[in-house]
Amino acid sequence: MWFYLAIISVIALAAGELTQQHLLNRKEAFTPRTSAVLTFLFQSLATLPIILFTPLKTEIFSVLKPDILWQVILVTFISSFAMVFYLKSFQVKNISLSAIFISISVVVSTVLGIIIFGESTSFLKFAGIILILAAIVGVNYKNVILEKNHYWGLAAGTLFGLAYVIDKHIVLDINPVVYVLWAFFLVSFFGFIFKPKEVIKSIRSKRISAFRIIVISGIAYLAYNLFTFNAYVFGGEVGRVDAINNTQVFLIILFEYLILKHKQSTLRKFLAAFVAYVGVLVLGFY
């Protein structure tokens, strides 16, 4: 069950990233920070009807348990910094190396998953993860020059890997929908208070169409997060799920090839996608 939830989550993640890409490339775009603040806020608010009009309303304050609350505050703080580092890592001439560095989250989440949750250490699990990471390197590496901002990708990937492990620890105790309500509101809040003037300035005078895209992106990201968290609930190992989610880049490549007619380096991209596909199957069935 967890594997099918993870597959749906990676499709939703690709949809979310494609809409965010469109949003940030608009003529009058939100700043990356503002886009992140609004997207997380939308996801948080979108869970309210689900909670208030279902039996989940009795669990709305379950996050306030002392043993849960400190974890939620910690993970939202970590995620806020990870997002800042993530955005900073893309302030380079070539983002390909940043994408490679950010995938270090798979290594971090796998190691911590083994230590904290006692997750499996089988040869095939590591083989599947290595295949996916090799595919990500293969599709992104293009004789690039290393820049200092690329290293922020390593910081972001490390923090994301840590955050995913804490996410799993929390959603094994409280409902994922309730977790999204509180945690994503705090991530949005922390993102705002770091640079409130930037966010307010970016929001001013924006057309309604820009906010529509935030809604579409937010729905996709909400689906990604809920399916990912439920994959954990149904027994998914955090390292396996993280590795599978990292293959969203290949769905984006497929979209660019079929819809946008991007034909550059087609053979290399599809060979890498095939390697990643094999890795996903290994992680899902072995």
VONU-522979 format. One record per residue: y, z, x of N, C-alpha, C in turn. Coordinates in Angstrom, 2 decimals. Each point is the difference from the previous one (the first is absolute). Layout:
! VONU-522979
> n_north,n_up,n_east,ca_north,ca_up,ca_east,c_north,c_up,c_east
> Y,Z,X,Y,Z,X,Y,Z,X
...
***
This chain:
! VONU-522979
> n_north,n_up,n_east,ca_north,ca_up,ca_east,c_north,c_up,c_east
> -1.21,0.00,0.82,1.21,0.00,-0.82,1.27,0.00,0.86
> -0.01,0.84,1.05,1.20,0.10,0.84,0.37,-1.34,0.61
> -1.01,-0.80,0.35,0.26,-1.28,0.66,0.75,-0.95,-0.92
> -0.39,-0.05,-1.27,0.66,-0.89,-0.94,1.44,0.46,-0.28
> 0.20,1.31,-0.03,1.35,0.53,-0.15,0.86,-0.38,1.20
> -0.59,0.05,1.20,0.73,-0.37,1.22,0.36,-1.48,0.00
> -0.90,-0.85,-0.50,0.28,-1.44,-0.07,1.17,-0.27,-0.94
> 0.02,0.68,-1.15,1.12,-0.17,-0.93,1.29,0.51,0.64
> -0.09,1.10,0.74,1.19,0.57,0.62,0.60,-0.94,1.04
> -0.83,-0.69,0.77,0.54,-0.90,1.02,0.64,-1.23,-0.63
> -0.52,-0.45,-1.13,0.63,-1.11,-0.73,1.38,0.44,-0.51
> 0.07,1.21,-0.56,1.28,0.53,-0.49,0.98,0.18,1.15
> -0.48,0.46,1.15,0.86,0.18,1.17,0.60,-1.33,0.44
> -0.82,-1.04,0.04,0.50,-1.32,0.39,1.08,-0.47,-0.98
> -0.21,0.23,-1.30,0.99,-0.38,-1.01,1.30,0.78,0.21
> -0.12,1.29,0.29,1.18,0.82,0.24,0.77,-0.45,1.22
> -0.70,-0.33,1.08,0.68,-0.42,1.22,0.66,-1.37,-0.16
> -0.63,-0.88,-0.76,0.60,-1.31,-0.25,1.29,0.13,-0.79
> 0.02,0.85,-1.02,1.22,0.18,-0.78,1.07,0.71,0.81
> -0.40,0.96,0.84,0.97,0.66,0.88,0.61,-0.99,0.98
> -0.84,-0.88,0.52,0.47,-1.03,0.93,1.05,-0.87,-0.67
> -0.28,-0.39,-1.24,0.96,-0.80,-0.77,1.28,0.79,-0.24
> -0.15,1.28,-0.31,1.15,0.85,-0.29,0.91,0.15,1.21
> -0.60,0.21,1.18,0.79,0.23,1.21,0.59,-1.28,0.57
> -0.52,-1.15,-0.42,0.51,-1.28,0.50,0.99,-0.66,-0.94
> 0.35,0.69,-1.09,0.99,-0.54,-0.92,1.36,-0.10,0.67
> 0.86,-0.85,-0.57,1.33,-0.19,0.56,0.79,1.32,0.00
> -0.09,0.73,-1.11,0.67,1.30,-0.10,-1.09,1.08,-0.11
> -0.68,0.22,1.09,-1.18,0.87,-0.02,0.37,1.47,0.12
> -0.88,0.85,-0.51,0.09,1.42,0.31,-0.32,0.19,1.48
> 0.51,1.08,0.59,-0.45,0.34,1.35,-1.46,0.44,-0.09
> -0.76,-0.10,1.08,-1.40,0.43,-0.04,-0.16,1.45,-0.46
> 0.90,0.88,0.47,-0.09,1.41,-0.41,0.22,0.15,-1.51
> 1.01,-0.70,-0.53,0.29,0.09,-1.43,-1.16,-0.53,-0.82
> -0.57,-1.10,0.44,-1.15,-0.57,-0.70,-1.15,1.00,-0.04
> -0.25,0.67,1.13,-1.07,0.99,0.05,0.29,1.19,-0.92
> 1.25,0.49,0.03,0.39,1.13,-0.85,-0.19,-0.33,-1.47
> 0.46,-1.17,-0.43,-0.11,-0.39,-1.40,-1.45,-0.26,-0.42
> -0.77,-0.61,0.90,-1.40,-0.30,-0.33,-0.82,1.27,-0.16
> 0.19,0.96,0.89,-0.72,1.28,-0.13,0.46,0.75,-1.25
> 1.31,-0.04,-0.29,0.52,0.68,-1.18,-0.58,-0.60,-1.27
> -0.07,-1.33,-0.06,-0.56,-0.66,-1.18,-1.46,0.42,-0.21
> -0.77,0.01,1.09,-1.41,0.38,-0.13,-0.14,1.42,-0.55
> 0.84,0.91,0.49,-0.04,1.37,-0.48,0.31,0.07,-1.49
> 1.09,-0.64,-0.41,0.42,0.06,-1.41,-1.00,-0.72,-0.91
> -0.65,-1.04,0.52,-0.95,-0.77,-0.82,-1.23,0.83,-0.39
> -0.28,1.05,0.76,-1.15,0.83,-0.34,0.30,1.00,-1.12
> 1.29,0.22,-0.28,0.36,1.01,-1.01,-0.60,-0.27,-1.38
> 0.13,-1.25,-0.53,-0.62,-0.26,-1.32,-1.52,0.22,0.01
> -0.64,-0.39,1.12,-1.45,0.18,0.11,-0.36,1.47,-0.10
> 0.81,0.83,0.65,-0.28,1.44,0.01,0.36,0.67,-1.32
> 1.19,-0.31,-0.53,0.51,0.71,-1.18,-0.74,-0.35,-1.28
> -0.58,-1.21,-0.06,-0.66,-0.42,-1.24,-1.53,-0.04,0.12
> -0.51,0.72,0.97,-1.45,0.12,0.17,-0.32,1.46,0.31
> -1.28,0.35,0.03,-0.36,1.39,0.35,0.47,0.44,1.39
> 0.46,-0.95,0.82,0.49,0.35,1.33,1.22,0.91,-0.04
> 0.66,0.06,-1.16,1.20,0.85,-0.09,-0.30,1.47,0.30
> -1.24,0.39,-0.20,-0.38,1.38,0.31,-0.12,0.23,1.51
> -0.02,-1.10,0.78,-0.16,0.11,1.45,1.29,-0.32,0.76
> 1.10,-0.20,-0.73,1.22,-0.51,0.63,0.51,0.92,1.11
> -0.25,1.30,-0.12,0.49,0.94,1.01,-1.11,0.47,0.95
> -1.12,-0.72,0.00,-1.10,0.38,0.89,0.40,-0.14,1.47
> 1.00,-0.82,0.25,0.47,-0.22,1.37,0.68,1.25,0.56
> 0.39,0.93,-0.88,0.72,1.19,0.44,-0.91,1.11,0.53
> -1.30,-0.23,-0.04,-0.92,0.97,0.61,0.35,0.14,1.48
> 0.10,1.22,0.51,0.42,0.20,1.40,-0.80,-0.81,1.01
> -1.32,-0.11,-0.21,-0.83,-0.71,0.97,0.18,-1.52,-0.09
> 0.63,-0.49,-1.09,0.26,-1.42,-0.17,1.44,-0.34,0.37
> 0.93,0.86,-0.42,1.42,-0.30,0.14,0.40,-0.26,1.45
> -0.48,0.83,0.92,0.41,-0.19,1.40,-0.51,-1.33,0.55
> -1.17,-0.44,-0.47,-0.54,-1.28,0.43,0.85,-1.16,-0.53
> 0.44,0.13,-1.26,0.82,-1.05,-0.61,1.33,-0.13,0.73
> 0.62,1.14,0.29,1.28,-0.03,0.73,-0.21,-0.60,1.39
> -1.08,0.39,0.67,-0.28,-0.51,1.34,-0.22,-1.51,-0.02
> -0.83,-0.50,-0.92,-0.33,-1.42,0.00,1.20,-0.85,-0.41
> 0.85,0.50,-0.89,1.18,-0.78,-0.39,0.99,-0.06,1.16
> 0.11,1.10,0.74,0.89,0.01,1.16,-0.51,-0.97,1.07
> -1.31,0.04,0.26,-0.61,-0.92,0.96,0.18,-1.45,-0.44
> -0.25,-0.26,-1.28,0.11,-1.37,-0.52,1.42,-0.53,0.08
> 0.98,0.88,-0.21,1.40,-0.42,0.10,0.34,-0.45,1.41
> -0.44,0.77,1.00,0.22,-0.39,1.39,-0.79,-1.27,0.34
> -1.23,-0.08,-0.50,-0.82,-1.18,0.27,0.67,-1.26,-0.52
> 0.61,0.09,-1.19,0.68,-1.15,-0.58,1.19,-0.42,0.85
> 0.77,0.98,0.50,1.14,-0.31,0.87,-0.48,-0.69,1.27
> -1.05,0.53,0.62,-0.53,-0.60,1.23,-0.56,-1.40,-0.28
> -0.66,-0.14,-1.17,-0.57,-1.29,-0.41,1.10,-1.06,-0.09
> 1.10,0.34,-0.67,1.10,-0.95,-0.15,0.65,-0.30,1.35
> 0.13,1.03,0.84,0.61,-0.19,1.32,-0.86,-0.90,0.88
> -1.32,0.06,-0.16,-0.90,-0.81,0.83,0.13,-1.50,-0.29
> 0.57,-0.33,-1.15,0.17,-1.41,-0.35,1.38,-0.54,0.38
> 0.81,0.83,0.67,1.29,-0.45,0.51,-0.20,-0.59,1.40
> -0.78,-1.07,0.05,-0.38,-0.66,1.26,0.04,-1.51,-0.22
> -0.13,-0.73,1.10,0.02,-1.46,-0.11,-1.29,-0.54,-0.61
> -1.10,0.69,0.25,-1.28,-0.43,-0.56,-0.75,1.22,-0.54
> -0.29,-0.02,-1.30,-0.59,1.18,-0.64,-1.52,0.07,0.17
> -0.59,-1.02,0.58,-1.47,-0.05,0.08,-0.57,1.20,0.75
> 0.63,0.35,1.12,-0.51,1.12,0.79,0.18,1.32,-0.75
> 1.05,0.09,-0.80,0.20,1.20,-0.82,-1.16,0.19,-0.97
> -0.44,-1.10,-0.61,-1.12,0.06,-0.95,-1.27,0.49,0.68
> -0.20,-0.44,1.26,-1.17,0.45,0.76,0.09,1.50,0.28
> 1.17,0.45,0.45,0.17,1.41,0.33,-0.16,0.90,-1.23
> 0.51,-0.45,-1.14,-0.07,0.80,-1.23,-1.45,0.20,-0.44
> -0.86,-0.96,0.33,-1.41,0.12,-0.40,-0.72,1.12,0.74
> 0.70,0.67,0.93,-0.58,1.17,0.68,-0.32,1.08,-1.02
> 0.60,-0.10,-1.19,-0.28,0.98,-1.07,-1.50,0.06,-0.29
> -0.69,-1.13,0.13,-1.44,-0.04,-0.27,-0.75,0.91,0.97
> 0.38,-0.06,1.27,-0.64,0.83,1.02,0.26,1.48,-0.29
> 1.27,0.31,-0.30,0.38,1.40,-0.27,-0.73,0.54,-1.22
> 0.03,-0.77,-1.10,-0.64,0.47,-1.24,-1.52,0.12,0.15
> -0.59,-0.91,0.77,-1.45,0.06,0.22,-0.39,1.24,0.78
> 0.70,0.26,1.10,-0.30,1.17,0.84,0.21,1.30,-0.78
> 1.15,0.11,-0.68,0.29,1.22,-0.75,-0.93,0.15,-1.20
> -0.40,-1.13,-0.60,-0.95,0.07,-1.11,-1.34,0.57,0.43
> -0.42,-0.37,1.20,-1.26,0.53,0.55,0.13,1.50,0.28
> 1.14,0.40,0.59,0.21,1.40,0.37,0.17,0.90,-1.23
> 0.84,-0.44,-0.95,0.38,0.86,-1.13,-1.00,-0.07,-1.15
> -0.46,-1.22,-0.32,-0.88,-0.17,-1.17,-1.47,-0.20,0.37
> -0.29,-0.05,1.29,-1.37,-0.24,0.42,-0.50,-1.38,-0.39
> 0.89,-1.00,0.03,-0.38,-1.36,-0.41,-0.96,-0.62,1.01
> -0.66,-1.06,-0.42,-1.10,-0.59,0.77,0.45,-0.53,1.36
> -0.97,-0.07,0.91,0.27,-0.51,1.35,-1.02,-1.09,0.35
> -0.40,-0.78,-0.99,-1.02,-1.02,0.24,0.55,-1.17,0.83
> -0.90,-0.67,0.68,0.38,-1.17,0.81,0.63,-1.08,-0.87
> -0.58,-0.26,-1.18,0.50,-1.07,-0.86,1.40,0.30,-0.53
> 0.29,1.28,-0.24,1.35,0.35,-0.43,1.01,-0.37,1.08
> -0.28,0.40,1.23,0.92,-0.32,1.10,0.07,-1.50,0.24
> -1.13,-0.70,-0.17,-0.02,-1.45,0.17,0.90,-0.68,-1.02
> -0.07,0.46,-1.26,0.85,-0.57,-1.05,1.47,0.21,0.28
> 0.35,1.21,0.44,1.40,0.32,0.32,0.48,-0.84,1.18
> -0.84,-0.13,1.03,0.37,-0.80,1.18,0.20,-1.46,-0.37
> -0.84,-0.54,-0.88,0.16,-1.39,-0.45,1.34,-0.19,-0.68
> 0.38,0.93,-0.87,1.27,-0.11,-0.72,1.18,0.10,0.97
> -0.05,0.97,0.91,1.09,0.15,0.97,0.09,-1.22,0.91
> -1.14,-0.54,0.41,0.00,-1.21,0.84,0.62,-1.17,-0.75
> -0.29,-0.10,-1.29,0.57,-1.07,-0.81,1.51,0.14,-0.12
> 0.48,1.24,-0.17,1.44,0.25,-0.10,0.69,-0.38,1.31
> -0.60,0.39,1.12,0.56,-0.39,1.31,-0.02,-1.51,0.16
> -1.11,-0.63,-0.38,-0.14,-1.44,0.16,1.01,-0.80,-0.80
> 0.33,0.48,-1.19,0.92,-0.76,-0.85,1.46,0.25,0.37
> 0.27,1.12,0.69,1.39,0.35,0.29,0.43,-0.25,1.44
> -0.95,0.01,0.94,0.39,-0.09,1.40,0.33,-1.44,0.39
> 1.24,-0.20,0.49,0.42,-1.35,0.36,0.90,0.01,1.24
> -0.49,0.44,1.11,0.78,0.00,1.24,1.38,0.62,-0.18
> 0.05,1.12,-0.67,1.28,0.63,-0.28,0.45,0.87,1.16
> 1.30,0.23,0.08,0.57,0.88,1.00,0.17,1.38,-0.61
> -0.49,1.02,0.68,0.07,1.36,-0.51,1.44,0.51,0.05
> 0.48,0.49,-1.14,1.34,0.58,-0.10,-0.13,1.49,-0.30
> 1.04,0.76,0.32,-0.11,1.46,-0.18,-0.19,0.39,-1.47
> 0.56,-0.76,-0.93,-0.16,0.34,-1.41,-1.43,-0.22,-0.50
> -0.78,-0.79,0.75,-1.40,-0.17,-0.38,-0.73,1.35,0.02
> 0.42,0.88,0.92,-0.69,1.29,0.13,0.16,0.88,-1.24
> 1.05,-0.26,-0.78,0.15,0.73,-1.25,-1.16,-0.31,-0.94
> -0.61,-1.18,0.17,-1.17,-0.35,-0.80,-1.17,0.94,0.29
> -0.16,0.37,1.27,-1.04,0.96,0.36,0.26,1.36,-0.65
> 1.27,0.42,0.03,0.36,1.27,-0.63,-0.25,-0.05,-1.50
> 0.39,-1.11,-0.62,-0.19,-0.15,-1.45,-1.49,0.00,-0.35
> -0.79,-0.77,0.75,-1.43,-0.07,-0.27,-0.69,1.35,0.15
> 0.40,0.74,1.03,-0.57,1.33,0.22,0.31,0.94,-1.17
> 1.27,-0.01,-0.43,0.39,0.87,-1.11,-0.63,-0.44,-1.32
> -0.11,-1.31,-0.22,-0.65,-0.49,-1.21,-1.47,0.44,-0.04
> -0.68,-0.11,1.15,-1.40,0.42,0.06,-0.15,1.47,-0.36
> 0.91,0.83,0.53,-0.01,1.43,-0.32,0.29,0.22,-1.48
> 0.96,-0.75,-0.54,0.37,0.15,-1.42,-1.16,-0.37,-0.92
> -0.74,-1.05,0.35,-1.13,-0.41,-0.84,-1.06,1.10,-0.08
> -0.21,0.68,1.12,-0.99,1.08,0.02,0.46,1.16,-0.90
> 1.29,0.34,0.08,0.52,1.07,-0.85,-0.04,-0.43,-1.47
> 0.32,-1.27,-0.26,-0.10,-0.54,-1.37,-1.38,0.29,-0.58
> -1.03,-0.34,0.79,-1.37,0.20,-0.49,-0.28,1.47,-0.24
> 0.44,0.83,0.91,-0.23,1.44,-0.14,0.61,0.53,-1.30
> 1.16,-0.55,-0.38,0.69,0.46,-1.21,-0.67,-0.54,-1.26
> -0.29,-1.31,-0.03,-0.52,-0.60,-1.25,-1.44,0.41,-0.29
> -0.66,0.64,0.95,-1.30,0.58,-0.30,0.14,1.31,-0.77
> 1.25,0.54,-0.05,0.27,1.25,-0.71,0.81,-0.18,-1.28
> 0.91,-0.98,-0.04,0.80,-0.22,-1.20,-0.08,-1.47,-0.40
> 0.36,-0.29,-1.26,-0.08,-1.37,-0.50,0.97,-0.91,0.77
> -0.45,-1.19,0.42,0.87,-0.91,0.75,1.30,-0.36,-0.71
> -0.03,-0.09,-1.34,1.21,-0.36,-0.74,1.05,1.10,0.12
> -0.43,1.24,-0.11,0.91,1.14,0.15,0.54,0.04,1.43
> -0.86,-0.30,0.95,0.42,-0.02,1.41,1.08,-1.04,0.23
> -0.17,-1.19,-0.56,0.99,-1.07,0.17,1.35,0.43,-0.59
> -0.02,0.64,-1.16,1.25,0.44,-0.63,0.84,0.84,0.96
> -0.59,1.01,0.57,0.75,0.93,0.84,0.21,-0.51,1.42
> -1.05,-0.50,0.61,0.09,-0.41,1.41,0.94,-1.18,0.18
> -0.08,-0.98,-0.87,0.82,-1.19,0.17,1.46,0.27,-0.33
> 0.23,0.94,-0.92,1.38,0.42,-0.25,0.59,0.62,1.26
> -0.78,0.84,0.67,0.48,0.65,1.22,0.21,-1.00,1.13
> -0.89,-0.99,0.13,0.18,-1.03,1.02,1.30,-0.75,-0.25
> 0.26,-0.36,-1.26,1.24,-0.67,-0.36,1.20,0.89,0.32
> -0.11,1.27,-0.33,1.09,0.96,0.23,0.30,0.14,1.49
> -1.05,0.19,0.81,0.21,0.13,1.44,0.60,-1.28,0.58
> -0.48,-1.16,-0.47,0.55,-1.27,0.47,1.47,-0.14,-0.33
> 0.39,0.55,-1.15,1.40,-0.07,-0.42,0.88,0.92,0.83
> -0.43,1.26,0.19,0.89,0.96,0.66,0.17,-0.28,1.48
> -0.89,-0.79,0.61,0.20,-0.37,1.40,1.26,-0.84,0.16
> 0.22,-0.94,-0.93,1.18,-0.87,0.06,0.48,-0.32,-1.42
> 0.59,0.97,-0.70,0.41,-0.22,-1.39,1.07,-1.08,-0.16
> 0.94,-0.06,0.93,1.08,-0.99,-0.12,-0.56,-1.42,0.07
> -0.97,-0.22,0.88,-0.61,-1.33,0.11,-0.68,-0.40,-1.30
> -0.71,0.93,-0.61,-0.72,-0.29,-1.24,0.97,-0.29,-1.13
> 1.01,0.85,-0.16,0.98,-0.18,-1.08,0.75,-1.31,0.16
> 0.41,-0.30,1.22,0.73,-1.25,0.26,-0.87,-1.21,-0.31
> -1.28,0.07,0.33,-0.90,-1.12,-0.23,-0.25,-0.24,-1.49
> -0.01,1.08,-0.79,-0.28,-0.12,-1.43,1.18,-0.57,-0.77
> 1.21,0.31,0.46,1.20,-0.44,-0.71,0.06,-1.52,-0.14
> 0.44,-0.43,-1.14,0.27,-1.43,-0.28,-1.23,-0.89,0.06
> -1.18,0.57,-0.07,-1.21,-0.83,-0.01,-0.26,-0.53,-1.40
> -0.47,-1.23,-0.07,-0.32,-0.59,-1.29,-1.29,0.61,-0.56
> -0.14,-0.11,-1.31,-1.16,0.58,-0.67,-1.31,-0.61,0.48
> 0.07,-1.27,0.45,-1.22,-0.68,0.48,-0.59,0.70,1.21
> 0.86,0.60,0.84,-0.49,0.71,1.18,-0.82,1.22,-0.41
> 0.42,0.66,-1.07,-0.73,1.18,-0.47,-1.30,-0.39,-0.70
> -0.02,-1.20,-0.60,-1.25,-0.47,-0.62,-1.09,-0.15,1.06
> 0.40,-0.50,1.17,-0.98,-0.18,1.07,-0.49,1.36,0.51
> 0.89,0.99,0.02,-0.40,1.36,0.36,-1.09,0.49,-0.95
> 0.18,-0.29,-1.29,-0.98,0.41,-1.01,-1.35,-0.68,0.25
> 0.04,-1.32,0.23,-1.24,-0.76,0.25,-0.70,0.52,1.25
> 0.79,0.18,1.06,-0.55,0.52,1.25,-0.55,1.41,-0.20
> 0.74,0.81,-0.74,-0.42,1.38,-0.25,-1.31,0.08,-0.77
> -0.17,-0.89,-0.98,-1.26,-0.03,-0.76,-1.17,-0.34,0.92
> 0.21,-1.00,0.88,-1.06,-0.39,0.93,-0.34,1.13,0.96
> 1.03,0.65,0.56,-0.24,1.10,0.92,-0.63,1.20,-0.70
> 0.40,0.24,-1.25,-0.60,1.10,-0.76,-1.49,-0.25,-0.20
> -0.35,-1.24,-0.35,-1.42,-0.35,-0.15,-0.73,0.20,1.32
> 0.61,-0.45,1.10,-0.61,0.16,1.32,-0.29,1.47,0.30
> 0.99,0.84,-0.21,-0.17,1.41,0.32,-1.01,0.70,-0.90
> 0.05,-0.28,-1.29,-0.93,0.65,-0.92,-1.44,-0.44,0.25
> -0.19,-1.29,0.28,-1.37,-0.46,0.28,-0.49,0.54,1.35
> 0.91,0.09,0.98,-0.38,0.57,1.29,-0.39,1.47,-0.15
> 0.84,0.76,-0.70,-0.29,1.43,-0.17,-1.29,0.22,-0.77
> -0.24,-0.84,-1.02,-1.24,0.14,-0.76,-1.22,-0.45,0.81
> 0.22,-0.91,0.95,-1.09,-0.36,0.91,-0.44,1.23,0.80
> 0.98,0.81,0.43,-0.34,1.26,0.68,-0.79,0.92,-0.92
> 0.47,0.12,-1.25,-0.64,0.89,-0.97,-1.46,-0.39,-0.23
> -0.26,-1.32,0.00,-1.36,-0.49,-0.25,-0.82,-0.15,1.27
> 0.42,0.68,1.06,-0.84,0.08,1.19,0.40,-0.91,1.15
> 1.11,-0.72,-0.12,0.43,-0.88,1.09,0.45,0.77,1.22
> -0.47,-0.41,1.17,0.44,0.63,1.24,1.38,-0.53,0.36
> 0.87,0.88,0.46,1.40,-0.37,0.22,0.12,-1.12,1.05
> -0.84,0.03,1.04,0.05,-1.04,1.02,-0.42,-1.36,-0.53
> -1.06,-0.02,-0.81,-0.47,-1.25,-0.59,1.05,-0.59,-0.94
> 0.56,0.85,-0.88,0.99,-0.46,-0.97,1.25,-0.51,0.72
> 0.45,0.71,1.02,1.17,-0.42,0.77,-0.24,-1.35,0.66
> -1.17,-0.18,0.59,-0.32,-1.28,0.65,0.01,-1.14,-1.01
> -0.60,0.23,-1.17,-0.02,-1.04,-1.04,1.41,-0.32,-0.46
> 0.83,1.03,-0.20,1.38,-0.24,-0.44,0.80,-0.79,1.02
> -0.34,0.14,1.27,0.71,-0.75,1.04,-0.28,-1.50,-0.06
> -1.02,-0.41,-0.75,-0.29,-1.43,-0.11,0.90,-0.71,-1.00
> 0.95,0.74,-0.59,0.94,-0.65,-0.93,0.75,-1.16,0.65
> 0.16,0.05,1.33,0.70,-1.08,0.69,-0.69,-1.34,-0.23
> -1.31,0.01,-0.15,-0.73,-1.26,-0.17,0.15,-0.55,-1.42
> 0.20,0.88,-0.97,0.30,-0.46,-1.36,1.40,-0.62,-0.04
> 0.92,0.58,0.76,1.35,-0.57,0.08,-0.04,-1.36,0.68
> -0.80,-0.13,1.05,-0.16,-1.29,0.68,-0.57,-1.04,-0.96
> -0.99,0.40,-0.80,-0.59,-0.91,-0.98,1.04,-0.45,-1.02
> 0.83,0.93,-0.47,1.07,-0.33,-0.94,0.98,-0.99,0.63
> 0.38,0.28,1.25,0.94,-0.88,0.69,-0.58,-1.39,0.18
> -1.30,-0.07,0.23,-0.66,-1.30,0.21,-0.10,-0.79,-1.31
> -0.43,0.67,-1.07,-0.25,-0.69,-1.27,1.28,-0.27,-0.79
> 0.92,0.97,0.00,1.20,-0.10,-0.84,1.21,-0.50,0.77
> 0.23,0.57,1.17,1.19,-0.36,0.78,-0.26,-1.15,0.97
> -1.26,-0.42,0.11,-0.38,-1.15,0.84,0.31,0.21,1.48
> -0.17,1.25,0.47,0.17,0.26,1.43,-1.27,-0.45,0.72
> 0.13,-0.93,0.93,-1.19,-0.60,0.63,-0.12,0.31,1.49
> 0.91,0.83,0.54,-0.03,0.27,1.43,-1.21,0.86,0.38
> -0.63,-0.36,1.12,-1.13,0.76,0.56,-1.07,0.30,-1.05
> -0.29,-0.99,-0.83,-0.92,0.21,-1.12,-1.40,0.41,0.46
> -0.54,-0.69,1.02,-1.35,0.30,0.46,-0.11,1.43,0.50
> 0.95,0.41,0.83,-0.03,1.36,0.55,0.09,1.04,-1.12
> 0.86,-0.24,-0.97,0.17,0.95,-1.10,-1.26,0.13,-0.84
> -0.64,-1.14,-0.29,-1.19,0.05,-0.85,-1.22,0.54,0.74
> -0.06,-0.23,1.31,-1.07,0.62,0.79,0.16,1.52,0.01
> 1.25,0.45,0.18,0.27,1.44,-0.02,-0.31,0.59,-1.37
> 0.36,-0.73,-1.06,-0.28,0.47,-1.36,-1.50,0.13,-0.24
> -0.78,-0.94,0.54,-1.46,0.06,-0.17,-0.56,1.22,0.71
> 0.50,0.27,1.21,-0.45,1.18,0.75,0.32,1.27,-0.79
> 1.22,0.05,-0.57,0.40,1.17,-0.80,-0.88,0.14,-1.23
> -0.34,-1.13,-0.63,-0.85,-0.01,-1.20,-1.38,0.60,0.32
> -0.55,-0.39,1.15,-1.29,0.56,0.42,0.14,1.51,0.22
> 1.11,0.40,0.63,0.24,1.42,0.23,0.07,0.80,-1.29
> 0.67,-0.56,-1.01,0.11,0.66,-1.31,-1.37,0.16,-0.64
> -0.82,-1.05,0.05,-1.35,0.07,-0.58,-0.85,1.05,0.71
> 0.12,0.06,1.32,-0.76,1.00,0.76,0.42,1.41,-0.42
> 1.32,0.22,-0.14,0.49,1.33,-0.39,-0.41,0.35,-1.42
> -0.07,-1.01,-0.87,-0.29,0.27,-1.40,-1.47,0.23,-0.31
> -0.88,-0.63,0.78,-1.41,0.03,-0.38,-0.93,0.64,1.03
> 0.55,0.43,1.14,-0.87,0.59,1.03,0.57,1.32,0.52
***
